[in-house]
Amino acid sequence: HGQLARLAPKMYGYYLFGGIQRDVELRITDKLHIQDVYYVTQRIKPNPAMNATIRVRNDRSAAVEASVRVRIRDGEGQEMAEAAAKVKLNSGEERDVEIKVDLIPDAKLWDPDHPNRYVAEADLSDSSGVIDRTATWIGLRQIDWNDGVFHINGQALQLRGLNRHQTLPFIGGAVPNRLQRRDALTLKYGLGVNAIRSSHYPPDPEFLDECDRIGLL
């Protein structure tokens, strides 16, 4: 701290708060479990398709043969598409399983005026059945720059945006979830923007989810 003070005796506009500022969860799983998931829109025409990367880990004492399945559900929980893949993991091994959901029939694309979202549900099974499952909200969209013009799903869109710091007076960085979401609502409906710059750090997941839900890039 002393060296920092000598190099930069004053700091303007960006403060580094300490402490735990976001939700903390304890997730208890089988030793064979899903470590992480990542979804990417593969295409939007003629029918939307998605690539899934499911990272699985085997901390059991023996090798296992498992199955990974991805299902796409709408907001009411109705299944729209699914795909699966087999994987063999040695003890202590972690691996990415690539799955292509080649056809999502009648899917509606995501854009700021139509923030359609679906749930990607990944599950991991061994011979006894499903042992781990995770669900993620997703949107299907394609982004391009053509001659310096931003396009989403093939349509030009004028970006109107602001920068946002997630610090509040008297609270600092420990902003509760309801205020994280309120900021997104204010930016969208109070200030009329369709895009946000998230400053120097990953925004709170609650803020990002609200942006996805209401249509903020």
N, C-alpha and C positions, 0 to 999 in steps of 0.2 A: 504493500500500500504506500509506503514511503517513497519508493522509486516512481510509482505511478503519479504521486502528487507532485514530484519534482518535474516530471516530464509534461504533465498536464495539470497545472494547478487549478484550472477551472474546467468544468464540463457543462456543455450546453445541450439540452434537447433530448438526451438519451441517458437513462439511468439504469443501472444494473441492480435490480432488487434481489435480495437473498430470500431463502426459505422455500417451502413447497407452496406453489401457487396454483396447482391444477389438481384435478381428481386423481386419486391413487386407488388402484385396484389390486387385489390379490387373486390371481387366477390359478385354481387348483386343477391339474389335469392328470391323465394317465401318463406314464413314462413314454408312451408312444402318443404323439400329439401334433397338432397344427401349430407351427411356430409363427407364421405370418401369411398374409394373403396380399395379392396385387392384381388389379383388374385393369385392362386396357381395351378400349373400343377398337376392334380390328377393322371394321368397315361399317358404313351406314346404308349402302346400296348394294344390291337390290333389296336385301333385308339386313337389318343390323346383326352383327356378329361380335363376339368378345373373346379375348384371350385371357386366361386365368393362370397365374403363377402361384401355386400353393406350396409353401415351404413346410416340410414335415420333418420331425426329428424322432429318433428311436433311442431312448435312454434305457431300454430294457437290457437284460443281460444276454439276450440271444437275438439273432437275426429274425426279421419278420417279413411276411408278405402282406401288403395292405392294399386297400382300394381308396382312391380319392374321388369324390363326386362333387360337381358344382351344379346347383339348381338356380334358375332365375325365377323369382316370384314377383308378382305385382303388389301394389299396396294393400290389397285384400288377402294376400297370402296364396293366391292361385298360381300354380306352377305353369310357366311359359316355355321353359326349355331346360335341358339338362345334358351333361356330358360327364364321362368318368375315365379314369386311367388307373392302371395297376402300378405298384411300386414295391421294390424289395429293398429293405434297409438293413445294413449290418448294425450290430450293437454300437451305440455311440455315433451313428451316422446321421447327418442332416442333409436333405436334398430338396431341390426345387422340382416340383412336378408341374409340367406344362399341360394345360387342358384348353382345347378350343371348343367354344360353344358356337357352332357354325351357323345356326339359324335361330333367331329369336322372333317368332312370327308376330305380326301386328304390333311390334314395339314402337313406342312414341319416343322421339329424340328429345334430348335436353337442350334448352337454350334459355337465355335470361327471361324471355317472355313466356316460355313454356317449360318450367323446371320439372319435367317428368322424371321420376326416380323409380328404381326397382331395387329389390333386395337380392344380392348374390349370396347364396348359402352354400358354404363348403363343409363337407363332412368327411371324416376319416374312419375307415372300418378295418377291423381285422376279422378273424374267423368267428369271433363271438358277436359281432355286430358293430354298430356305430359307437365309437369311443370318444370322439371329439367333434365339435361342430362350431362354426363361427358364421355370423351373418353381417353383411356390409351393405350399406346404402350405396348405389351406383347410379350414374347417369350415362346415357349413350350419346356421344357427340363426336364430331370431327372438327378440328381447328386447322386453318390454313392461313398463310399470308400470300396474297396474289398482287404483285406490283405495289407492294407497300400497304395494301388494304387488308384489314382483318376480315376473315370469313369464318362463320360457324355453320356447320352442316350445309356448306355450299352457298350460303347467303352472306352478303356483305353486312357488317355491323359496325356502326360508329361507336367506339369505346368512349365512355364518359366515366372517369374514375377519380378517386381520391386516395391519398395515403392515410393509413390508420395505425396509431399506436394503441395498444391495449392497456393503457394506464388511466386511472380515474383519480380525480382530486380526493385526498384523504384516504384512498384505498391503495393507490400505487398499482402494483402488478397483481395483487390478489383479488382479481375481479371475479365475482361469482358468476355462475353459468347463466342466470337470467339476464345479467347485464351484458355478457358477451353476446347473447342472442339479440338483445335490444339494440345494440350498436348496429348489427346487420340490418335490422328492420328500419332504423333511422336512416342509414345510408341509402337503402333501397327506396323507401317510400317518403322519407322526409326530405332527402337531398337529391333524389332522382338519378343516382348513378347506377351503372350496370357493371362496374369493375372496381376492384380494390387492390391496392398495393399493400403488402403485409409487412412493411418496414424491414427490420434487420433480423427477424427471428421467426420461427414457426409460430403462427397464430394458435390460440387455444382451439382444441378440437371442437368445442361447442360453437365457437364463432364460425369455423369452417363448415360445420354441418348446417348451420342456419343459412349461410351463403348458398350452399348447394340446394337447400330446401326451397328458398324463395327466389333464386335466380340471380346470383351475383358471381361474376367471373373473378 
